């Protein structure tokens, strides 16, 4: 009888232990697991339909971000948080990112601007430079834009790029006459020699509107492109006839 009582006590103790383990450890885990649900996938669905699905599943929805893109239909859900198939509590607010039509901006006129200036102007409105070509162009200083596509004033989607052509300046073996107006005679001569030309004759003319002893005129207009260098005559401003005489006898 004593042995039977011991077995009964041991068996009862084991049963109690199993009950306690189930009640204290396994049951809370089971309950916690049952508290969450797997998030439904509403990406690639129209906003109205996605919201309807979320409401039917007991979730709230909030449009928290926008993607401007031509890759998706307008109003399409392109992303969500929490992500699909993650475990969340019922009643959770789901944040949605919605596709919208790309914004269009007016293209600035870049002709004559430096490449850096053109790049900054485009970046400020959400555009960029796609391709840069180069050409010799005596009418536009080296490094500046001579051509652009699309042209200034056209509309273009944000994020798109423009094609530009940049001047390389005067073609090789050609000479471009510098602009000497308003320069001192010394500075004008230095600019002529730097461009491959030489000073020809010097004339003087009375002129009270300009600073004395600066260039009034030049025999070949500025920006003229020549195949070979030549002498260029200058007309220098002076204050009065006596000043002209003094300059001529020097």
C-alpha positions in Angstrom: 0.0 0.0 0.0 2.9 2.3 0.8 4.5 1.7 -2.6 1.2 2.4 -4.4 0.8 5.6 -2.5 4.2 6.7 -3.5 3.5 6.0 -7.2 0.2 7.9 -7.0 2.0 10.9 -5.4 4.7 10.9 -8.1 2.1 10.6 -10.9 0.1 13.4 -9.4 3.2 15.6 -9.1 4.1 15.0 -12.7 0.6 15.8 -13.9 0.7 19.0 -11.8 4.0 19.9 -13.3 2.8 19.4 -16.9 -0.3 21.6 -16.1 1.9 24.3 -14.7 4.3 24.3 -17.7 1.4 24.5 -20.1 -0.3 27.2 -18.2 2.7 29.4 -17.4 4.9 28.9 -20.5 3.0 27.4 -23.5 -0.3 29.1 -23.1 1.1 32.7 -23.0 3.1 32.0 -26.1 0.0 30.7 -27.8 -2.0 33.6 -26.7 0.6 36.1 -27.9 0.9 34.4 -31.3 -2.8 34.6 -31.7 -2.9 38.3 -31.0 -1.2 39.3 -34.3 -2.2 38.9 -37.9 -0.2 38.7 -41.1 -0.3 42.0 -43.1 -2.1 41.8 -46.4 -0.4 43.0 -49.6 -2.0 46.0 -51.2 0.9 47.1 -53.4 0.1 47.4 -57.2 -3.5 48.2 -56.4 -5.5 51.4 -56.9 -5.7 53.5 -53.7 -9.4 53.1 -53.3 -9.3 49.4 -53.6 -6.3 49.1 -51.3 -8.1 51.1 -48.6 -11.2 48.9 -49.0 -9.1 45.8 -48.5 -7.4 47.2 -45.4 -10.7 48.3 -43.8 -12.1 44.8 -44.4 -9.1 43.4 -42.6 -9.5 45.7 -39.6 -6.7 48.1 -40.5 -6.6 51.9 -40.9 -4.7 53.5 -43.8 -2.8 56.7 -44.4 -1.2 58.1 -47.6 2.2 59.2 -46.2 4.3 59.6 -49.4 4.2 60.2 -53.1 6.3 58.8 -56.0 6.3 60.9 -59.2 6.9 58.4 -61.9 5.8 57.3 -65.3 6.4 53.6 -64.5 3.1 53.3 -62.5 -0.5 54.3 -63.1 -1.6 57.4 -61.2 -3.1 56.5 -57.8 -1.4 53.1 -57.7 0.0 51.9 -54.3 3.8 51.4 -54.9 4.8 50.7 -51.3 3.4 50.1 -47.9 4.5 50.0 -44.2 4.2 47.5 -42.5 5.4 45.3 -45.3 3.2 42.5 -46.6 3.3 39.2 -44.7 4.7 40.8 -41.5 2.8 40.1 -38.2 1.0 43.1 -36.9 -1.8 43.8 -34.5 -5.3 44.3 -35.7 -6.3 48.0 -36.0 -2.7 49.0 -37.1 -2.4 52.1 -39.3 -0.8 51.1 -42.7 1.2 53.9 -44.4 0.9 53.9 -48.2 3.1 55.4 -50.9 1.1 56.5 -54.0 2.2 57.0 -57.6 1.5 60.4 -59.2 2.1 61.8 -62.7 5.6 63.2 -63.1 5.8 67.0 -62.6 6.8 69.0 -65.6 9.0 72.1 -65.4 9.9 74.9 -67.9 13.4 74.5 -69.4 15.6 77.6 -68.9 17.5 79.1 -71.9 21.1 78.0 -71.4 22.6 79.5 -74.6 25.8 81.5 -73.7 26.0 80.1 -70.2 29.0 78.2 -68.9 28.6 74.5 -68.5 28.8 74.8 -64.7 26.1 77.6 -64.7 23.9 75.5 -66.9 24.2 72.5 -64.6 23.3 74.5 -61.5 20.3 76.0 -63.2 19.0 72.6 -64.3 19.6 71.0 -60.9 17.6 73.7 -59.1 14.5 72.7 -61.0 15.0 68.9 -60.9 16.6 68.4 -64.3 20.1 67.3 -65.3 22.5 67.2 -68.2 22.3 64.0 -70.3 24.8 64.4 -73.1 27.5 67.1 -73.7 28.8 67.6 -77.3 31.7 69.9 -78.3 32.2 72.1 -81.4 34.4 75.0 -82.5 32.4 78.2 -82.4 34.0 81.6 -82.8 30.8 83.4 -81.8 30.6 81.8 -78.3 33.4 81.8 -75.8 35.1 78.5 -75.1 33.3 76.5 -72.4 29.9 78.1 -73.0 26.7 76.5 -74.3 26.0 77.0 -78.0 23.0 74.6 -78.4 20.5 72.8 -76.2 17.8 70.2 -76.7 15.0 70.6 -75.7 15.1 74.4 -76.2 14.5 77.0 -73.6 10.8 77.5 -72.8 9.8 73.9 -73.5 8.3 71.7 -70.8 10.0 68.6 -69.5 9.4 66.0 -66.8 11.4 66.3 -63.6 14.4 64.0 -63.5 14.9 64.1 -67.3 18.1 65.3 -69.0 19.1 67.8 -71.7 21.5 67.5 -74.6 24.0 70.4 -74.7 26.8 71.5 -77.1 29.7 73.4 -75.6 32.0 75.8 -77.6 35.6 75.0 -78.0 36.2 78.6 -79.1 37.9 79.7 -82.3 38.9 76.8 -84.6 42.7 75.9 -84.7 44.8 78.0 -87.1 42.2 80.8 -87.0 42.6 84.1 -85.3 39.8 86.1 -83.6 40.1 89.8 -83.1 39.7 90.8 -79.4 37.4 93.6 -78.2 39.7 96.5 -77.3 37.1 99.3 -76.7 37.8 101.2 -73.5 41.1 99.6 -72.8 44.3 101.6 -72.2 46.7 101.5 -75.1 49.1 99.3 -73.2 46.5 96.8 -72.3 45.1 96.8 -75.9 48.5 96.1 -77.4 49.0 93.2 -74.9 45.6 91.7 -75.8 46.4 92.1 -79.6 49.7 90.2 -79.2 48.1 87.5 -77.0 45.6 86.9 -79.8 48.4 86.8 -82.5 48.0 90.3 -83.9 50.2 93.3 -84.0 49.5 97.0 -83.5 49.3 99.0 -86.8 48.9 102.7 -86.8 47.7 104.8 -83.8 45.3 107.7 -84.3 44.0 110.2 -81.7 40.5 111.7 -81.5 39.1 114.3 -79.1 36.4 112.7 -76.9 35.2 114.0 -73.5 32.9 111.1 -72.8 35.5 108.4 -72.3 38.5 108.2 -70.0 41.5 109.8 -71.8 44.0 107.5 -73.5 41.6 104.6 -73.9 40.6 102.9 -77.2 37.8 104.5 -79.0 37.9 102.4 -82.1 39.8 99.6 -83.9 40.3 99.0 -87.6 38.9 95.4 -87.6 35.7 94.8 -85.5 35.9 92.7 -82.4 35.1 89.0 -82.7 36.1 88.9 -86.4 37.8 85.6 -87.3 40.7 85.7 -89.7 42.7 82.9 -91.4 46.0 84.8 -90.7 47.1 87.5 -88.3 47.4 91.1 -89.4 48.1 94.6 -88.1 45.2 96.4 -86.3 45.0 100.2 -86.1 43.7 101.8 -82.9 42.0 105.2 -82.3 42.8 106.6 -78.8 40.7 109.2 -77.0 42.3 112.5 -75.8 40.9 115.6 -74.1 41.6 118.4 -76.6 43.6 119.3 -79.7 46.7 120.3 -77.8 46.6 116.8 -76.2 46.5 115.3 -79.7 49.5 117.3 -80.8 51.4 116.3 -77.6 50.7 112.6 -78.3 51.7 112.9 -82.0 55.1 114.4 -81.2 56.1 111.9 -78.6 
